[in-house]
Amino acid sequence: MLTPFLIEIIYIINYIKYMGEYNIEKYVDEWVLDKIGKKFKFRTYQKAAIIKIIDNIINHQYQNYIVEAPTGSGKSLINIIAAGVLADYFDITSYILVSDLSLWDQYDKFLKSHKRIDIAILKGQTGNYCCKINNEDIKNADCRMSGLSWNALYNKSIRNKYGYECAMTCEYVRARKQAMKAKVCIMTYQLFLFVMNNPQYNTDQSGNMIFNIHDILFCDECHNIPEIVQNQYSPIISKKDINYLKPLYYRSTEQEPTLFQGLQLSTFDDLEIYKLYPDWSDIEKIIDNCWKVWLCKDSTKDEDIEANNDYLKLLNTYSELVESLRQDIIIKKTEYHALTKDDIKLFKIISWYTNYMCLWNDFCMAISVTGKQYMIKDVNITDKDTVITFKCTKEDYITWFFFLARTQYKVMLSATVGSKEAYDERMGFKYEKEDTWQHPNNIVNESYMEVIPSTFDFKKSPIYFLNRFKMSFKERENSFKYLKNAIYSICKTKFADCKGIIQTGSYEFAKRLYDDAPDDIKERMLIYRGSREKINTIRFHRLSENTIIVGPTLNTGIDLPGDECRFIIILKVPYPTLVDPLIKERIKLYPLWYNSHTSNEIIQGIGRGVRYNGDWCVTYILDACFFGLYQSTKHQYSEELQNRIKII
């Protein structure tokens, strides 16, 4: 039997080639020794993956290089080491992009413990940094209200002149300056999309880019990219927005008449009552007319777009006004060195408006480049508010247009890429052939996928599949009666003293499972509603002895190593709901996506309980609908995963 060491040797011999004068392995070893230290040991396959990524870049092979790397393979370090070697030995720049702040924190913690690594790391302004002077979000910092640019704060004489010596130690100012200069910078996808697609916020006073286009994007958790791009360019409108626009209007009536000249002419020229200051009631009437169209289920796309344009015109009329109000606050702050609570509140509204306008402009651009036929709206009416979301269903094109086209090479890593064909289809790699990069003649405008085998021992982690009761829409009521008793039996007889999770597929089934449970099982169950409750529930679970977390959305973003999860029960195959209009359109546009995505969700769900080599967790799949899904997407399941499945 081959040992992991021999497997790695074979892996390197089969896959790694040394090109020309470059000894990539030597560079990797030197970099690791210098930056991380001699105690560092590569995990199996890790060095080989790094070498091949570097080889692909320096020899101009594939633009889109995908690596499916299982839990425990060290994806973050693959990104850091590959990016570091390319920067230090080949002067090739890159961004390392992460999908959420928990992953960002892992990178940050590693960099802080390895000071010799010259990689910058930056969060977005909103909610991530706090001003030490006024305790506000950094985008509403005291220095921002004084009108000082970030560049001015980098200059010692200027910042001292205006009394902002604190900029020297400000966490955001220091991180931002380092990010601008670094060859490698870590940030979230959301921040990258914002700065790269909003030139007005990514250029200095001289017209130079603040955050430059780099040679490579290293994409962690790359399976999330289309969803992230979709969310970035989906404006959400609620009735509460009027509460933000009202203060801008009423504050404007205190200013000189010229501040509303744009409002007089550009939007309301057909209303004779607009002379100097329009009445708020008439502005509200225009907004209400837009809402009537948006709330109408039978409205045509042309009618929705016309309403969108009217609303966008209304917002645009505020642009000059907002800038004037911002300048008023800056002047007051500069001359009197003090602002009222109302001034600070207004400045925060101005910050909200600026981001709101960016979102609307980005969405309108997305629809303009794809076509109105790809626009859908989703109306959600609750007791608290009415919320309307507009989305662009042509996700492959907007992913390419706003993301892939921003740099030449992409290195994409995930534990669950799934079907390569389905991933390629939704990512928009086909549009790479139309881009304007000046590529070397041998570069391939397609994607390449490398699969790293798992090195975990899964002998104690079988997957039992009960192929009897379907949880489909027509059969779920009858099936649930039997499956709930099977779940109670598993919890009581096999794992009475163990922690576990039950993935129910919906809050409804979580509650029903809890309500019908015997008292001794019920007292162990932890149910929740919403993401915030889920976070607190997981924290409580970690401190308990034998609790069971019950609910949907338990298949991703949860790390439960060791005794924190010894069994997983999947009550229902997590097919996306067909009630969602976006899901319906995705199935039409990307027919491979639906089953591929669902299998990915199951694979990720199974992985919540085995987090390191030697860890173990028993999984039960109780929905017989899994059989057909598994047969159609079997190629997504690794050989070790297939071997673990036992049909009962």
Secondary structure, DSSP 4 states (H G I P E B T S, - for coil): ---HHHHHHHHHHHH----TT--HHHHHHHHHHHHT-TT--PPTTHHHHHHHHHHHHHTT-EEEEEEE--TTS-HHHHHHHHHHHHHHHH---EEEEESSHHHHHHHHHHHHT-TT---EE---STTT-B-TTT-SBGGG-HHHHTT--HHHHHSHHHHHHTT-GGGGT-HHHHHHHHHHH-SEEEEEHHHHHHHHS-GGGSB-TTS-BSSPPPSEEEETTGGGHHHHHHHHT--EEETTHHHHHHHHHHHHTTS-GGGGHHHHHTTTTT-TT-SSS--HHHHHHHHHHHHHHHH-TT--HHHHHHHHHHHHHHHHHHHHHHHHHHHHHHHHHHHHS---HHHHHHHHHHHHHHHHHHHHHHHHHHHHHH-GGGEEEEEEE-SS-EEEEEEES-HHHHHHHHTGGGSSEEEEEES----HHHHHHHHTGGGGGG------TT-EEEEEEEEPPP----TT--EEE--S---STTTHHHHHHHHHHHHHHIIIII-TT--EEEE-SSHHHHHHHHHTS-HHHHTTEEE-SSHHHHHHHHHHHHHSSS-EEEESS-SSS----GGG-SEEEE-S--PPPTTSHHHHHHHHH-TTHHHHHHHHHHHHHHTTS--STT---EEEE--TTHHHHHHHSGGGS-HHHHHHEEE-
